[in-house]
Amino acid sequence: MDLQGKRIWLTGASMGIGEALARQLDRAGAQLILSARSEDKLQQLRDSLSHSELHQIVPLDLSVPHNLPRLCDETLGTAGLDVLINNGGISQRGLARSTALSVQRQVMEVNYFGTIALTQAALPALLKNCGMVVNIASVAGKVGGQSMSGYSASKHALIGYMDCLRAEEARHGLKVLNVCPGFVQTSISVNALTEDGQKFGKVARSIASGITPYQCAEAIVRAMQREKYEVVIGKGLSGWAPTIKRWFPTLFTRLAAGKNIR
């Protein structure tokens, strides 16, 4: 896919991978719809982009999915949409046995239900242009590990849903790309929910040793241009984890049991 002139809606745009993607796509000549909860951060991001006049900002909250169809109609109108990048979401840190059910529900509400609500609302506009849905999932959506049961479950669910959507809509020209990053140097763990719903408040060791958001964004843009179906991005064990689990499940189980990402 040539991204020049494409209309691309990017959620979670205000920081981390989303911000890096916005800058990469701006340089590629795309017309961006930038979304996140903070309008101020979105405005600062748009003003810092080289082609700021081409982009619009649309604040949204994925935790309130029933508002998303109306917001989508207001944003897109009768125009088509070339790409929807589902990057917005939250993370979670805590043992499965002691994480409150309300926390598990909150993570699923944002990462799964909010994301598919926006995707369903944008689908007519995407089909009009034979467009693409890009989902920033996670290696945790392919394998399970310690201290992130809610996050991992939400990403497994998202990948499963999007695989079905791809199968159903391929005949109508829709392309679906699932992106599975490993550890990336962002604030995702700082804002992650703990067992009782408080913020984790620090950068996990595994996150600090990961790739940069810009390295991740570059790989995502390449996968979009090549119209890939799925891509795993990362270094070390986080990048190889899905392959190890598939071919050496006993080894993976032992590695996962001995490695706490906190």
C-alpha positions as CSV (number, residue, x, y, z in Angstrom):
1,M,0.0,0.0,0.0
2,D,1.3,3.4,-1.0
3,L,0.6,5.7,2.1
4,Q,0.9,9.0,0.2
5,G,-2.4,10.8,0.5
6,K,-4.1,8.0,2.4
7,R,-6.7,8.9,5.1
8,I,-5.5,7.1,8.2
9,W,-7.3,7.1,11.6
10,L,-4.8,6.5,14.5
11,T,-5.9,5.9,18.1
12,G,-3.6,6.1,21.0
13,A,-1.7,8.8,19.1
14,S,-0.5,11.1,21.9
15,M,2.4,9.0,23.1
16,G,4.7,6.0,22.7
17,I,4.2,3.9,19.6
18,G,1.2,6.0,18.5
19,E,3.2,9.2,18.5
20,A,6.1,7.6,16.7
21,L,3.6,6.2,14.1
22,A,2.1,9.7,13.6
23,R,5.5,11.1,12.8
24,Q,6.3,8.3,10.4
25,L,3.0,8.5,8.6
26,D,3.2,12.3,8.4
27,R,6.6,11.9,6.6
28,A,5.0,9.4,4.3
29,G,2.4,12.0,3.2
30,A,-0.7,10.5,4.9
31,Q,-3.7,12.5,6.0
32,L,-4.1,11.7,9.7
33,I,-7.1,11.6,12.1
34,L,-5.3,11.6,15.5
35,S,-7.2,10.3,18.5
36,A,-6.5,9.8,22.2
37,R,-8.2,11.0,25.4
38,S,-6.2,14.2,25.8
39,E,-7.1,16.9,23.4
40,D,-4.2,19.1,24.6
41,K,-1.6,16.4,23.8
42,L,-3.2,15.7,20.4
43,Q,-3.0,19.4,19.6
44,Q,0.7,19.6,20.6
45,L,1.4,16.5,18.4
46,R,-0.4,17.9,15.4
47,D,1.4,21.3,15.7
48,S,4.7,19.5,15.8
49,L,4.1,17.5,12.5
50,S,5.6,18.7,9.2
51,H,2.2,18.7,7.4
52,S,0.0,19.7,10.3
53,E,-2.5,21.4,8.1
54,L,-3.4,18.0,6.6
55,H,-4.4,16.4,9.9
56,Q,-7.3,16.6,12.3
57,I,-7.7,15.7,16.0
58,V,-10.6,13.7,17.4
59,P,-10.5,13.1,21.1
60,L,-12.1,9.7,22.1
61,D,-12.3,7.4,25.0
62,L,-12.3,3.7,24.2
63,S,-13.6,2.8,27.6
64,V,-17.0,4.3,26.5
65,P,-17.7,2.1,23.4
66,H,-21.4,3.1,23.0
67,N,-20.3,6.6,22.1
68,L,-18.0,5.5,19.2
69,P,-20.5,4.9,16.4
70,R,-21.8,8.4,16.7
71,L,-18.3,9.8,16.9
72,C,-17.3,7.8,13.9
73,D,-20.2,9.1,11.8
74,E,-19.4,12.7,12.8
75,T,-15.7,12.3,12.0
76,L,-16.0,10.4,8.7
77,G,-19.3,11.6,7.3
78,T,-19.8,10.2,3.8
79,A,-16.1,10.1,3.1
80,G,-14.1,6.9,2.9
81,L,-11.3,5.8,5.2
82,D,-8.2,4.0,3.9
83,V,-6.6,2.8,7.2
84,L,-7.8,2.4,10.8
85,I,-4.9,1.8,13.2
86,N,-6.1,0.5,16.5
87,N,-3.3,1.5,18.9
88,G,-5.2,2.8,21.9
89,G,-5.3,0.6,25.0
90,I,-4.2,0.0,28.6
91,S,-1.9,-2.6,30.2
92,Q,-2.1,-4.5,33.5
93,R,0.4,-5.8,36.0
94,G,-0.6,-8.3,38.7
95,L,-1.0,-12.0,39.5
96,A,-4.0,-13.7,38.0
97,R,-5.1,-15.1,41.3
98,S,-5.3,-11.7,43.0
99,T,-6.3,-9.2,40.3
100,A,-9.8,-7.9,40.9
101,L,-12.4,-8.9,38.4
102,S,-13.2,-5.2,37.9
103,V,-9.7,-4.6,36.7
104,Q,-9.9,-7.6,34.2
105,R,-13.2,-6.1,32.9
106,Q,-11.7,-2.6,32.6
107,V,-8.8,-3.9,30.5
108,M,-11.1,-6.0,28.3
109,E,-13.5,-3.0,27.9
110,V,-10.8,-0.8,26.4
111,N,-8.5,-3.2,24.6
112,Y,-11.2,-5.4,23.1
113,F,-14.7,-4.0,23.2
114,G,-13.7,-0.4,22.6
115,T,-11.4,-1.4,19.8
116,I,-14.0,-3.6,18.0
117,A,-16.7,-1.0,18.5
118,L,-14.7,1.6,16.6
119,T,-13.7,-1.0,14.0
120,Q,-17.3,-1.9,13.4
121,A,-18.4,1.7,13.2
122,A,-15.6,2.5,10.7
123,L,-16.1,-0.6,8.6
124,P,-18.4,0.8,5.9
125,A,-16.0,3.6,5.2
126,L,-13.0,1.2,5.1
127,L,-14.9,-1.2,2.7
128,K,-15.7,1.8,0.5
129,N,-12.0,2.3,-0.1
130,C,-10.9,-1.4,0.1
131,G,-9.0,-0.3,3.2
132,M,-6.9,-1.8,5.9
133,V,-7.3,-2.4,9.7
134,V,-4.1,-2.4,11.6
135,N,-4.2,-3.7,15.2
136,I,-1.4,-3.0,17.6
137,A,-1.8,-6.1,19.6
138,S,1.2,-7.6,21.4
139,V,3.4,-10.7,21.7
140,A,1.3,-11.2,24.8
141,G,-1.6,-11.8,22.4
142,K,0.2,-14.8,21.1
143,V,1.7,-16.2,24.3
144,G,1.0,-16.0,28.0
145,G,3.4,-15.0,30.7
146,Q,3.5,-13.8,34.3
147,S,1.8,-10.8,35.8
148,M,-0.3,-9.7,32.8
149,S,-3.3,-12.1,32.6
150,G,-5.9,-9.4,31.8
151,Y,-3.7,-7.7,29.2
152,S,-2.8,-10.9,27.6
153,A,-6.4,-12.1,27.5
154,S,-7.6,-8.9,25.9
155,K,-4.9,-9.1,23.2
156,H,-5.6,-12.8,22.5
157,A,-9.3,-11.9,22.1
158,L,-8.5,-9.0,19.8
159,I,-6.3,-11.1,17.5
160,G,-8.9,-13.8,17.3
161,Y,-11.6,-11.3,16.4
162,M,-9.5,-9.7,13.8
163,D,-8.5,-13.0,12.2
164,C,-12.2,-13.7,11.8
165,L,-12.9,-10.3,10.4
166,R,-10.1,-10.8,7.8
167,A,-11.5,-14.1,6.7
168,E,-15.0,-12.6,6.4
169,E,-14.2,-9.4,4.6
170,A,-11.2,-10.4,2.4
171,R,-13.6,-11.0,-0.6
172,H,-14.7,-7.3,-0.2
173,G,-11.1,-6.0,-0.4
174,L,-10.5,-5.4,3.4
175,K,-7.0,-6.1,4.6
176,V,-6.2,-6.8,8.3
177,L,-2.8,-6.6,9.8
178,N,-2.1,-7.8,13.4
179,V,1.0,-6.3,14.9
180,C,2.6,-8.1,17.8
181,P,5.3,-6.0,19.4
182,G,7.5,-7.3,22.2
183,F,9.0,-5.0,24.7
184,V,9.0,-1.3,23.6
185,Q,10.4,1.6,25.5
186,T,7.1,3.4,26.3
187,S,5.2,4.4,29.4
188,I,2.8,1.5,29.0
189,S,3.9,-0.1,32.3
190,V,3.8,3.2,34.2
191,N,0.1,3.6,33.4
192,A,-0.7,-0.1,33.7
193,L,-3.4,-1.2,36.2
194,T,-2.3,-3.1,39.3
195,E,-4.3,-5.9,41.0
196,D,-6.6,-3.3,42.7
197,G,-6.8,-0.9,39.8
198,Q,-4.1,1.6,40.9
199,K,-1.4,2.7,38.5
200,F,1.7,0.5,38.4
201,G,3.7,3.8,38.4
202,K,7.1,2.7,37.2
203,V,8.9,1.4,34.1
204,A,9.2,-2.4,34.1
205,R,12.8,-3.7,33.6
206,S,11.7,-5.6,30.5
207,I,10.2,-2.4,29.0
208,A,13.4,-0.4,29.6
209,S,15.5,-2.9,27.7
210,G,13.1,-3.1,24.7
211,I,13.3,-1.5,21.2
212,T,12.5,2.2,20.8
213,P,9.0,3.4,19.7
214,Y,10.5,4.7,16.4
215,Q,12.0,1.3,15.6
216,C,8.7,-0.3,16.2
217,A,6.9,2.3,14.1
218,E,9.3,1.9,11.2
219,A,8.5,-1.9,11.2
220,I,4.8,-1.3,11.4
221,V,4.9,1.1,8.4
222,R,6.9,-1.4,6.4
223,A,4.3,-4.1,7.2
224,M,1.5,-1.8,6.1
225,Q,3.3,-1.0,2.8
226,R,3.8,-4.7,2.2
227,E,0.2,-5.5,3.2
228,K,1.3,-8.2,5.7
229,Y,-1.3,-10.2,7.7
230,E,0.8,-10.4,10.9
231,V,4.1,-9.2,12.1
232,V,6.0,-9.9,15.4
233,I,8.4,-7.1,16.3
234,G,11.0,-7.3,19.1
235,K,14.4,-8.4,20.1
236,G,15.6,-11.2,22.3
237,L,13.0,-13.6,23.9
238,S,10.1,-11.3,23.4
239,G,10.6,-11.4,19.6
240,W,11.1,-15.1,19.5
241,A,8.5,-16.2,22.1
242,P,5.6,-17.1,19.6
243,T,8.0,-19.3,17.6
244,I,9.4,-21.0,20.6
245,K,5.9,-21.7,22.0
246,R,4.8,-23.1,18.6
247,W,7.8,-25.5,18.1
248,F,9.1,-26.0,21.6
249,P,6.1,-25.7,23.9
250,T,7.8,-27.4,26.9
251,L,10.8,-25.1,26.7
252,F,8.5,-22.1,26.4
253,T,6.5,-23.2,29.5
254,R,9.7,-23.5,31.5
255,L,11.0,-20.1,30.3
256,A,7.7,-18.3,31.0
257,A,7.5,-19.8,34.5
258,G,11.0,-18.5,35.3
259,K,10.7,-15.0,33.8
260,N,8.7,-12.3,35.6
261,I,8.4,-9.2,33.4
262,R,7.8,-6.9,36.4
